[in-house]
Amino acid sequence: MEDNECREGGKKVRLANTPLSASQILTCILPSGGGDAENLQCILRLLTSYGVFSEHREFGGERKYSLTEIGKSLVTDAEGLSYAPYVLQHHQDAFMSAWPLVHEAVLDPTIEPFVKVHGEPAYSYYGKMPEMNGLMRRAMSGVSVPFMTSVLDSYNGFKGVKRLVDVGGSAGDCLRMILQKHHFICEGINFDLPEVVGEAPSIPGVTHIGGDMFNSIPAANAIFMKWVLATWTDDECKLIMENCYKALLAGGKLIACEPVLLDDSNESQRTRALLEGDIFVMTIYRAKAVLDGPPLPELLHYLGREMKILIKAFLMRKILTSIYEIIVFRWVGHRRKSFQSTDLVSDIQKQISVFVEDEVETPEFPDEVGFIFSPRKASTCSSDEEAISANEANALPEFSRTPGIKTFHKDGFQDFGSARLDGENTWSVVSKEAKALVHLNENALCSSSS
Ligand SMILES: C[S@@+](CC[C@H](N)C(=O)[O-])C[C@H]1O[C@@H](n2cnc3c(N)ncnc32)[C@H](O)[C@@H]1O
């Protein structure tokens, strides 16, 4: 029986959020009788004080309760989705046992509290517990579907993409929604850990591929990544993003969608949700261990100047001030030689000047503006011009957590402060996209604060 259904006289009925007393609610929970309505009332009153229920009481009469908007978000909808699995997921024993060690993250940030308790990182722990992985997938579906509805209403950057990979895509809901909206995308690849995609439902147009994003990522025109980077350290983010760079075909782009902290530590629900999320990640996922790898300037040089801006933005988390940013990177011209961001968020524009590296060629890509904003002909998968060649598609680079990058430019990171912009066209596109993002963030705010 669904959470918002009840039996009355042996018949299943859907409740219309009519205020009910504790004993009426108890009858819904335990149709065959029993239970203690008084104890239930204690819980209902507390939840009312937290805004999950509204209390209705005529003078001296019985207390009755109806669901508020927050309460409704915990009730499964017609598709079987709700925020409830997310709440349950965050309160599993394995997580709760890490919280008493949260102070350890301050004393010794190199091992996250979860690892201190369980002896291994969260994702490898889930991998051995199918029920934890299952709850994680349901939790992600419940929160991602409403979020993606808002993203897809506002964000227009999938145009022209033929092959899209969702890195860390869980059960594939985000990809399903993107493909349902954008029929020109011929192929969706849901890429996640083998034990996660192994249990994912089959989705038309979507291939589930199991793997490790720290090794390699399937080739694509565009990579979508939501709520993935936020759970990794800066060093790990660099490895993931480098693998994205290797996987993207010429003209491809990375669409990263991540929660970012607000500058102001106010008491709003939104700020609290973000700050709590940050501590959750710190406790469960994100130790600050330094991986073996190339020194930062080497990697930055290898990645190119625009990637430096994103990495720098991540290193300076504070400068990002919106709840969810979509940061899009587009590779233009020749792969590896140069690439140019066209979609940086406004906050980054204001606070980080663009670093122009002399060695990086100015991209020759006259159609860049049109690439994003001009209406494109509806394309089909058979277009030779845009189809990915078999060679390209199969060119999955092998990449380990210790990449052997040799190039080193000692001044790679020092010019970040210099105030040079690289072309009016790019920046007019940037500001258009930034406006769209502001709108998107407002939508995300509405959906997150409901
Ligand atoms: C917070 S969830 C986000 C899920 C999904 N993107 C969404 O927004 O609904 C992070 C995802 O990253 C996946 N993941 C973790 N480590 C990974 C790895 N090394 N390679 C690929 N995916 C990984 C997890 O299994 C999980 O599905």
The ligand as an SDF file (V2000), in Angstrom:
LIG
                    3D

 27 29  0  0  0  0  0  0  0  0999 V2000
   25.8110   11.3440   -4.9120 C   0  0  0  0  0  0  0  0  0  0  0  0
   25.5920   10.1040   -6.1070 S   0  0  0  0  0  0  0  0  0  0  0  0
   24.9430   11.0260   -7.4790 C   0  0  0  0  0  0  0  0  0  0  0  0
   24.0710   10.1820   -8.3610 C   0  0  0  0  0  0  0  0  0  0  0  0
   23.4770   10.8810   -9.5860 C   0  0  0  0  0  0  0  0  0  0  0  0
   24.4830   11.5930  -10.3450 N   0  0  0  0  0  0  0  0  0  0  0  0
   22.3650   11.8210   -9.1800 C   0  0  0  0  0  0  0  0  0  0  0  0
   22.5860   13.0330   -9.1260 O   0  0  0  0  0  0  0  0  0  0  0  0
   21.2600   11.3400   -8.9070 O   0  0  0  0  0  0  0  0  0  0  0  0
   27.2730    9.7700   -6.6120 C   0  0  0  0  0  0  0  0  0  0  0  0
   27.3750    8.6240   -7.6000 C   0  0  0  0  0  0  0  0  0  0  0  0
   28.7690    8.4610   -7.9580 O   0  0  0  0  0  0  0  0  0  0  0  0
   29.0050    7.0560   -8.0990 C   0  0  0  0  0  0  0  0  0  0  0  0
   30.4490    6.7690   -7.9940 N   0  0  0  0  0  0  0  0  0  0  0  0
   31.1880    6.7770   -6.8720 C   0  0  0  0  0  0  0  0  0  0  0  0
   32.4680    6.4410   -7.1590 N   0  0  0  0  0  0  0  0  0  0  0  0
   32.5200    6.2240   -8.4990 C   0  0  0  0  0  0  0  0  0  0  0  0
   33.5740    5.8320   -9.3980 C   0  0  0  0  0  0  0  0  0  0  0  0
   34.8290    5.6270   -8.9550 N   0  0  0  0  0  0  0  0  0  0  0  0
   33.2870    5.7110  -10.7090 N   0  0  0  0  0  0  0  0  0  0  0  0
   32.0200    5.9140  -11.1620 C   0  0  0  0  0  0  0  0  0  0  0  0
   30.9810    6.2840  -10.3620 N   0  0  0  0  0  0  0  0  0  0  0  0
   31.2340    6.4310   -9.0370 C   0  0  0  0  0  0  0  0  0  0  0  0
   28.1880    6.4630   -6.9750 C   0  0  0  0  0  0  0  0  0  0  0  0
   27.9810    5.0660   -7.1290 O   0  0  0  0  0  0  0  0  0  0  0  0
   26.9270    7.2860   -7.0340 C   0  0  0  0  0  0  0  0  0  0  0  0
   25.9550    6.7080   -7.8730 O   0  0  0  0  0  0  0  0  0  0  0  0
  1  2  1  0
  2  3  1  0
  2 10  1  0
  3  4  1  0
  4  5  1  0
  5  6  1  0
  5  7  1  0
  7  8  2  0
  7  9  1  0
 10 11  1  0
 11 12  1  0
 11 26  1  0
 12 13  1  0
 13 14  1  0
 13 24  1  0
 14 15  1  0
 14 23  1  0
 15 16  2  0
 16 17  1  0
 17 18  1  0
 17 23  2  0
 18 19  1  0
 18 20  2  0
 20 21  1  0
 21 22  2  0
 22 23  1  0
 24 25  1  0
 24 26  1  0
 26 27  1  0
M  CHG  2   2   1   9  -1
M  END
$$$$
